[in-house]
């Protein structure tokens, strides 16, 4: 019984330490500089076809960066999940075009299912179009790892943070999930 209690206590300390590390690595209100393109990482499309709050915030941030003239193109990434009526990239592209972005300025990667695939497929699109640098748009807790992966793939990456949800539960749940993703990244790709 004592061993189980010690194990649970150690687990709680590790979890809180990882979540705190993610929090400390967040990039709040980062102002990106000029780049060849913006890369928007995917998030959920709702069953009715609308963008989830997280995805809408990412796309709005990308639109803000594009309209500020910091990048002449946007690459949207994300495949179709089992509960999504359309792939995330198509949903984002339709939204951006409806907001006035010329269709030829939006490139779509409808095949990627995770951050690494998002960035690898975006890198292929960048190479095809002579692009080297990118502003990666995602949530604040995710920017640091996304930039690290982008760097691994040869992308000169800046980051731009989409607005985070309010409250305690969802932001900390996402930070804990991101901490686990950092462990996976460090174990699998940073040997």
N, C-alpha and C positions, 0 to 999 in steps of 0.2 A: 504494500500500500504506500509506504514512504517513497519507494523507488518511482512509482507511478506519479506521485505528487511532485517529486523533483523533476521528472521528465516533463510533466505539464508546465511547471514553472519555467524550465529552461526553454521550452517551446514558445511560451508567451514572451519571454525576453527576446528571443531571436526574431519572432514575428514583429514585435514593436520596434526593434532595432532596424530591421529591413524596411519597414514602412517609414520610419523616420529618415533613413538614408534616401529613399525615393523623394520624400518631401523636401529634403535639403538640396537635392539635385534639380528640383523643378526650376523652370525658367519662367519667371513671372514677367509679364508685360515686356518681353524681349522685343526690341525694335530691330527687325532684320534689315540688312542692306541689300543692294542690287544683286540680282542673280539671273541666270538664264531661264529659269522656270520656277514654278511653285509645284510642289508635290503634296497632294492631299491624301492622307492615309484613310483607309476605309473604316466605317463603323456601320452599325445596323440600319437597314431600311425597314420601316414598319410594315406590317402585313397589308395595310391599306395603300402602300406605295409611297407614303410620305417619308421624309428624312427623320431619323430619330433626333432627339435633342443634341446628342453628341455630334452626330454627322452634320446637322445643320450648323452648329457652331463652328465646326472645322471649315465647312464650305464658305460660311460668311467671313471667316478670317482670311481664307484664300482670296475671296473676292476683294476684300479690303486691301490686301497686299497688291493684287493685280491692278486695282483701280488707282493705287498710289504710284503706279509706274515702276514698281521694284522688279517686276518680271513680266516679260511679254507673252508667256505661255503658262498654262496650268495642266498638270498631269493628275488625273483622278484615278484612284486605285481601289479595287475591291471586287471580289467575286459575289455570286449570289448564294446566300445561305439557304438552308432548307425551309426556313419560314419567311423568306423574302420573295416578293413577287417579281423582282427585277434585281439585277446585280447592282452593287453599290456604286460602281464607276458610272454606269448609265444614268442612275438616279441623280448623281452629282452633276454630270455633264448637262442633263436636261435642266436642272435647277440653274446652273451658271448661264446657260444660253438664254433661259427665260429672263434672266436678270441683265441681259445685254452684252454678255461676253460673246464675241464672234465664235462661231462653231469651230473655225480653223485654228483658234487659239487654245482649244481644249482637247487634250489627248486622253484617251481612256484605256485603262488596263482592267478588263473585266475578269481576269483569271486568278488574281492573287488572293490568298486566303489568310495571310498573316503579315506582320510587319516586314519581315525579311523578304518575303515574296513581293510585297508592295514595292519595296525599294529596289529589288533586283529587276523587276519588270519595268519600273520607271526608268532605271538606268539604261535598259535596252532601248526604250523610247528616246531617251536623251541622246544616246549614241547615234541613233538613226537620224536625228535632227540637229546634230552638231552642238549639243548642249553639254556643259561641264559642271555648272554650279546650280544649286537648288535651294529654295527655302522650303523646308519640310514643315507642314502644318499638321498639328495634332494637339492633344490635350497637354497641359503643362507637365503633368506627371510622366508623360510618355516621350517628351521632346529629347531628353538626354540620351536615352537608349536608341531612339530613332536616328539621331545624329551619329551615334557610335556605329550603328549598322550601316548607315549611308557611307561613312568614312571607310569602313571595311570593304565596301563595294566600289570604292573609287569616286564617290560623289563628293564634291566640295560642298558641304552642307552647312547652311544656317538653319535656325529654327524659328518658328512663330507659334505661339501658344494660343489655342482657342480658349474661349471663356470656360471656366470650370463650373460645374454645378454647385449650387449653394447647399448649405447644410453640412453635417458631419458624416453621416452614414455613407453616402455614395462616394464622396471624394476619398475617404479613407479606405473604403472597400476597393476602389480602383488603385490606390497606392499600394495596398497589400498585394493585389493581383500583379501589379507592375514589379514589385519586389521579387516575386516568384519568377517573373519573366526575365529579370536581370540575372537571376541564378541560372536559368536555362541558357541564356545568352553566354554568360561567362564560362559555363561548363562545356557547352557545345562548340562555341566559336572562338573563344579566346584562350586557347591552350598554350 
